[in-house]
Amino acid sequence: MAFSRDDIDRVRQATDLVELFAAVTKVKRSGRSYMAICPFHQEKSPSMSIDPAKGVYHCFGCQKSGDVYTFVQETQGLDFNEAVEELARRAGIHIESDPGADRQRGRRAALHEAVRRAIEVYHQRLKTAPDAGPARKYLRGRGYDADVVEEYKLGWAPEAWDTLVKELRAAGIPDRVMVEAGLARRGRGGRLYDYFRGRVMFPIYDLRGDPAGFGARLLGGDGAKYLNSPDSAIYNKSRLLYGLDKARTAIARSGRSVVVEGYTDVIALHRAGVPEAVATCGTALTEEHFDLLRRFADRVVLAFDADEAGTEAARRTSELEAPVRLDLDMRVAVMPDGGDPADIVQAGRASEVLEAIEQSRPLLQFRLEREVAGLDLSEPEARARALHSAATLVARIIDPIARREYERFVARLVGVDLETVERATDDIRRPTGQRPRPTRPATPRRRLESDFLRVMIANPPGADEIRSDIFQEPDLKRVAEVLEGARRPDGGAVDVAALDLPDDLRSLVMAHAVEGTPDSAAELIERARMLRIDAEIDRLEALVAATDPSQEEYSRAFERLIALQREKRQG
């Protein structure tokens, strides 16, 4: 959806930037402007300058800057259009969008309202219903008093078949909306009955704080211990994190998120002084979850249970793309004595959990150490198995500098020389039968650009993302300029034999041509795109800093900057 320039400006002018900041941090007047403790990094003295007249802010510590829209995007994890909508709602301003978007919003609003009503029904039953006694006992046993029940809107779904259905019908909620929201389902005879029964209810909210669904714990009888709402237009467990609506500001301020396995772990850590805690909603961590967390901070600490399930969760996470891209600082906090965070906090040992989080170590390091744990590395066969397992993990790391450092770590861990680890890693990264490189690039940057050239020569789909302007090595840049002009419009590899090249470049091109397409071509194409985005972001940041915010050029550059920053976060 798109909004008119007039509407965007009208909402911007109606929004008090100082008020937005005051909701999340301390603000103090300083002449005609204001100073604040920056909400985007940890500091003791205020370094965030806010100019309400111009409607812009800048932090002299972390260099964060922007306007009301940027602030809402950064603190609430919204895109630009969502930020416009949110601020328009706060200001009571009606803005026009396309009718299709309006209909979709209306549908989502109806689902949110149904879930909101269900939260109240379950919440009131937990507090007053006689049949909720076991649920109240369970929560007291977890150390949850009335304040916790109220803050997190915990509830109770009774054993009866249609308690919620009757309540929602009385409130005017249509049957189809109940079904679509995952609150009810139809039996074989068409009768509508409650989706959740005999469970303690944990409401789940989206980033805006709108109710999206439930996590539900069974207290007795048959069935899964935990049951989550089915996917709907407002609930997608792969894109939601329990507690993120409460934790997002704390995450942005501290620069880290703490991911735990259960809802009770989140509540326990919030009460123990870790407001950055979130949990998945009955599923493993996904790339979409990391995209969410990446909006607020670059460090993710996995505080999983110290049992086999927790170790397996860490293993699955390490196999995702985020850890090997290294665009997030992924770490593991090992819980003491094999317990889960909630149990340890309840036992009065919250300090031990806090210490484990502070002493977290890199996820890939943790995974590598677990791969060799229990092996007798004095035996050649065990060392070979350990080396193969470790090299398989290291080979997935995209950044060549980081990969080199982890090769050094593996050499020390397994007890072999660095060259052996490098050969093992290269063999895994290189397709079977591929010829080894005739020369080894002298630097990581030259090595990367050599890989770029090989992709340009092979010209697979997407290779046009690799352009000569990102090259720094003079000779490789000259080759890239030639290859850029020789690309076939219909696709297919460049005919290097037909290129008009001086002798010094011809041998260089042929050397790259015979090496074939890198097995990481797609990763290299994406890396090239990111390098171009980084360069354009640097240019726009300099332009914005040097331009008067009242000028149209500033607005165009700023919006383009925000769009590129969002594109970079989304990968």
N, C-alpha and C positions, 0 to 999 in steps of 0.2 A: 504494500500500500504506500501511497505517497500523499503528502500534505502540501498545501500551497505555502509559498514563501511568506505571505502575509500572516497565515495562521501560525507558522513557526515563530515568526518575530513577535506576534501578539502574545503567545504563550511565554516566550523568553522574557518579555518586558513585564509580564504579570507575576513572574516568579522571583522571590527574594532569595538570592544566592546565599546571603549571610544566614538566613533562616534554615536553609538546607544544611549548611555546615553545622549550625548550632544543635541540630538534632542528633549529630553523631560525634561531636568533639567540642572542646572548649574554644570559645571565640572571644577576643578582646579587641575593642576599638583602639586604633593607632592612627591619630590624625583623621584624614578623610577616608582611610581604608581600615581594614581589620587584620589582625594576626590570629592564627589558630594553630593548635597542635595538629600536625598533618595526620589525617586518617589513613594515609597510604603507606606510612612507614613508622617505625618506632622511634620516638624522640622525646626528650624531656623539655626542651625549650621550643617555643613556637617558631616555625620557619615557613608556614603557609600564609601567603599574603592574599587577601581577598579585596578586590576593588568593586564595590557594589554599583558604582556609577557606570562602569564599563561592563559589569556583569561577568568578570573573568577572575581566575585565581591562578596562582603560581607558587609552587613549593621550591624554596631555594636549597632544600636538602635533597629530595629525590627527583626534582625537576618535573614533577607532575604539573600539568596546567590544563586549562579548559574553561568551559562556561557551564551554565546550569545543566545542559544536556549531557555534557561529558561527565559531570559529577554524578548524575543519576545512572548513567551507563556504567561507570566504574564501581559505584557502591552497591548497585542493585543487579548488576549483571544483565542489563537490558540492551537491546540494539537501539539505533537512533529513533526509529519509528515508535518503538515501545516507550522510549523515554519521552517523546513528544506527547503520546497518549497519557502517560502517567502524570506529567506536569499539567497537562490540560485538565485532567480530572481534579487534581489538587486545587487548581485555580478556578474551577467552575466554569471553564470555557468550552463551548461546543465547537468541535472542529470537524470538517467534512472529510469523508473518505469515500471510497467506492462502495456501492450498494452490496456487492458480494462480501466485502470485508465486514460490513455492518451485520449482515445475516450471520456470518460465522461468529462474530463477537456475541450476538444474541444467543446463539446456540450454546456457546461456552458459558455465558453468564447464567443460563438456566441450569447447566450442570453444576457450576460452582454453588449456586443457591441450594440445589438439592443436597449436595454434600455438606454445606454449612448447616442446613436443617438437621441432617443426620447426626452431625457432631453434637448439636445441642440435645437431641433426643438421647443419644448414648451417654452424654455427660451427665444429664439430669438423672438418668436411671442409675448410674454409678453412685451418685451422691445420696439418692433417696430410696431406691427400690429395694424391697426385702430380699429379692433373689440375687442382688449384687453383693451380698455378704462375702462370698468367697473371693470376689474380685477386690474388694476393699482390703481383705485380709492379705491377699497376695501383694498388693501395692504397699501396705504398711510394712510387710516383710522385706520389701526392697528398700525401705527407708524413705518412702514417698509420703509426705504429709499433705494436708489439704492445699497448701500453697502450690505444690508441684502439680497436683491434680488439676488445679485451676489454671496454672500457667500454660500447661501443655494440653489442656482440654481433654484429658484422658476420659475414657468412657467404658460402658459395659453393654454388650449386645446379648440380650437374654436368649434362653434356649428356645423360646416360642418361635413359631414358624413365620408369623407375619406382623410382629409388633411394630417394626419400623415402617412397613408398608402402610399399615393403618394410620400411623402418625403422619406420614408424608401425604397420604391422600387427604387427610383432614386439613393439611396446610395448603392444599391446592396444587401439589406436585403431580404432574401427569405420570401415568404408569411407564410410558415410553422413556421419559427422562430418568426415572429410577433405574430402569434397565440399562440405559446408555451410560449412566454414571457409575455403574457397577455396584449399586446398592441393593438390587433385587434381581431375580431371574424367574423365568417361567418354568413350571413343571410340565409334565407330559399332557396334562389336561388343560393347560393354559392358565392355571392358577398362579398368581404371583406370590413369591415367598422371599423372605429376607436372605441376602447373600451371606451375611455374618450371623452366627448364632453361638452362644456360650463362650464368648471371647472378650478379653480386655482389649479396648480399642485405642490405638495410637493414631490420631489424625496426622495426615501428611499434607504439607502446604507447598505451593510452588514459590518461585523466587519473589513474586509480588506479594506473597503472603496470602494468596487466595487458596481456599481449601481444594485439594485435588483428589484425595482418596484416603485409604486407611491401611495401616498394618495392624493385624489382629492376632493376639496370642490366645491359644486354646488353654483352658484351665483344667479340663478333664474330658474323658471320653475318647472316641476315635477321631482320627483326622490329623492333618498336618499341624505341627506345633505352632507355626506361623502361617498366616494366610494374608495375602495382599489383595488390594483391589485389582480387578482385571483392567487391562489397558483400555483407555478411552480417549476422547478428544482432549481431555484435560489431565489424564494420568498415564504416563509412560515411565515404567520403572527404570528404564535404561537412561532416562534423562532427568530423573528426580533424585534428590538426596535429602533424607530426613534431617531436619534441623538446619538446613542451609538458609532458610528464611530468617532464622534467628542469628545464625553464625556469620553471615556474609560480611557485616561491618567489622567484626572482630578479626576475621580472616584478612581483610584488606589492611587493617591496621597492623597486625602482627607479621604479615607476609607469609603466613603458612595456614594450611588446613590440616586437620587431624581426622583421618577416616577410621571409624570403628565398625564393628560388624552388626551391632544391634541397637534398637531404639533405647533400651535401658542403659546401654553404654553411653549414648549421647547425653541423656539426661544426667547420668552420674557425673560425667566429665564437665558438663556445663556447671553443675553445682560445686564441683571440686576446683573450679578456677581455670578450666580449659574451654572458653566459650567458642573456640574454633572447631569443635567436634561436630562431625556429620556422619551419617551412615547410609549405605545403600538400602533400597527398599525391596529386600528379598531376592536380590540378584547379585551376581559378581560385578566388580567394577568394569565399566565400559569406556571406550574412547569418548563417548558423549559425556560421561561423568567428568572426565578430565577436562573436556572443553568447558564445562561449567566452572570447575575449580580454577582453571587457568584465567578466567575473567577477573579473579580477585587476588590471586597470589601465585608465585612460581614454585613454592615448596609444598609438597604433599607428604605428610607423615602417616604411614599405615600402622595403626595401633591395634593389630589383630591379636586374637587370643593366642597364648603360647601353647597351642596344642596342634595336633596333626591338621585339623581343619584350618587353623590360622596359617600354618605353613603352606598348605595347599592354596589358600587364597592369595598369599604372597607370590607363589609360583605362577598362578594364572595371571596375576597382575603384571609380572615381569615379562610375560609373553605378549603383552599389548604393544602398540607402537609407541605410546608416549614415553616409556622408560628408555627405549633405544634411540628415540629422537633427541633425548636429553633437553627438550624444551621445558621440562618440568624437573625440579629437584625432588626426585622420588626417594623416600627414606622409609625405614622400618624401625618401629619401636617395639622391642621385645618385652612383653609383659612378664613380671616376676612370678616364679612358682607355678607357671602354667595356668594362671587364672585369667579370667576376662576382666576388662577394666571396671565394670559395674560391681562385680563381686569384691575386687580389691579395694575400691573406694568404700563400699559398704562395710568392709572389715576395719575401717579406720586407717587405711594405709594409702590414702590419696597421694601422699608425698612420693611414694614409690612409683606410682603411675606417671606423675609429673617428671620425675627423674628419668624414667625410661624414655619419655617423649623428648626431653632435652638431649639425651644421649643417643638418639636415633642414628642409624648409619645408612649409607646409600643402599637402595633396593638391590641393584645389581651386585654390589659387594656381598650383601646378605645372601642372595641367591647362589652366588659362586661358592661361598663358604659352606652353604648347605649341600651343594652338589658333591663336595669332596668329604663332607663329614662322615665319619665311620669307615672310611677307606684306609687301608694300611699302605701309606705312600712309600714305604720302604720296598714294596714289591713292584717290579716293573709293570706287570699287568694292571695293577691298581692305578699307578701313575698314568698309564696310557688311557684308561677309562676316564680318569679325572680330567686329563688334558682334553680329550675329545668333548666331554660334556661342557667344560668351561669354554673351549674355543667356539663351540656352537653358539653359546650365548654372546660372547664377545663379537663374533662375526656379524651380528645383527646391528651393532652400534653404527650409526650413520656417520657421526662426526669422526674424522680420521684422528684428530688429536686425542679425543677421549678414548677411542679404540686403542690407540698406542699405550695410553696410561693403564688401561685395563689389561692389556697384554703383559705389561710389567708386573701388575698385581698377580696375575695368574702364574707367571713364572716363579714368583716368590712363594705363592700358595702351594703349588704342586711340587716345586723343587726341581725345575728344569730351567735351561737357559732361555733367554728371551728369543733368540733366533728360532728355536724349536716351536715356541708358541706362535710366533709370527707366521711360520710356514703352515702350521695347523690352521690358523685363522684364514690365511690367504687361500688355502686349498678349499675350505668350506665356502668362501665367498666367490671363488672362481668356478664357473661351470666346468663339468668334466670335459677334458679334451682341449680346453682353451690354452693357447700358448701363453707362457709366462711373459711378463713385460720385459722388453729388451733392456730397458734402463729403469731404475728406480728414481722417482722424482726426489729432488733434494729436500724439499720442504713440504709440509702438509698442504699449503695453499697451491703449490705447483702440482702436487698429486691430485688435488681436487679438480683443478682446471684441466689436467690431462684427461681425467674421467669425463669432464664436460665435452671435450673435443671428441672423444670416442662416441658419445651419444649423438653429437651433431653429425658425425659421419654416418652412423647407422640410421639416423633420422626416424626413430619410431614415433608413433602418435604422441603429441605433446612436446616434441623436441624443440619446437619453435619458441618455447619458454626460455631456452638457453640462448642468449644473445651476447654479442661481443662486448657490450658495455660493462659486463660484470667481470671481465678478465682483467688481471693486474700484471701477469707475467708478459713482458713485451713481445717475445716471439710467439707465445701461445695466443696472444690477443690478435696478432697479424693473421695467424691461421684461422682463428675464429671469424674474423672479418671476411675472409675469402669463403669459408664454408657457409656463412650466413647468406652471402650473395649467390651461392651455388645450390641452395635448397630447391628441390623439385616441387612444383606446386601440387602434383598428384601424389606426393609422398614417396617413400622408397629411399634407399641409401644413396648417398652422394657418390658420383663416379669420380673418385679421386684421381684416377689415371688421366682424366680429361681436363683436370684443373691446370690453369696457366700459373705456375708458381716458380719462383727462383729456386735454385738448387738447394739453398740452405733450408727453405721451408718444405720443399718437396720430400726430403728424407724424413723430416719431422712428421708430416702428414701420413706418409706411408707406414712409419713405425706405429702410429696410433691406429691406422686402418687395419693392420694385420692382427691387432690384439682383440678385435671383435667388440661387440656391444657389452658393456658392464652388466652383470646380473642385477645391479642396483639401479638400472636406468630410471625407473619411476621415481625412486628416492632422489636421484640426482636432479631430475627435472623439477621436482618440488623444491629441492635445495636452491636451485637457480632462481626459481620464482621468489622464494623468500629473500634472497640476496637483493633482487631488484626492488622488492617491496621495502626492504630496510634502507636502501639508497634513496628511494623516493620519500620515505618517512623523514630521513635526515634532512633532505632538501626542504620539505614542507615545514618541518619544525623551525628551521632557520628563517624561512619566509614569514611564518606566523610571528616569530619573536621580533622580527624587524618591521612589521606592518601594523599600522594603527587599526585597532579592533573596529573602529567605526567605518572603515572602508570596505567596499564590496569584495575587493581582492582578498581581504582577511577572511571573510565568511566563506568564500569559495575554497580557499586553501585549507581553512580549519575543517570544513565538512569533508574534504578529500582526505585530510590527515586522519580524521576519526574513522572514515570508511576503511582506510588502509590498515590502521591499527586493529580494527575489528577483523579484517580479513586475515591478518597475521595471527591473531589469537585463535581463529577458527581453523588454522592450518591449511 
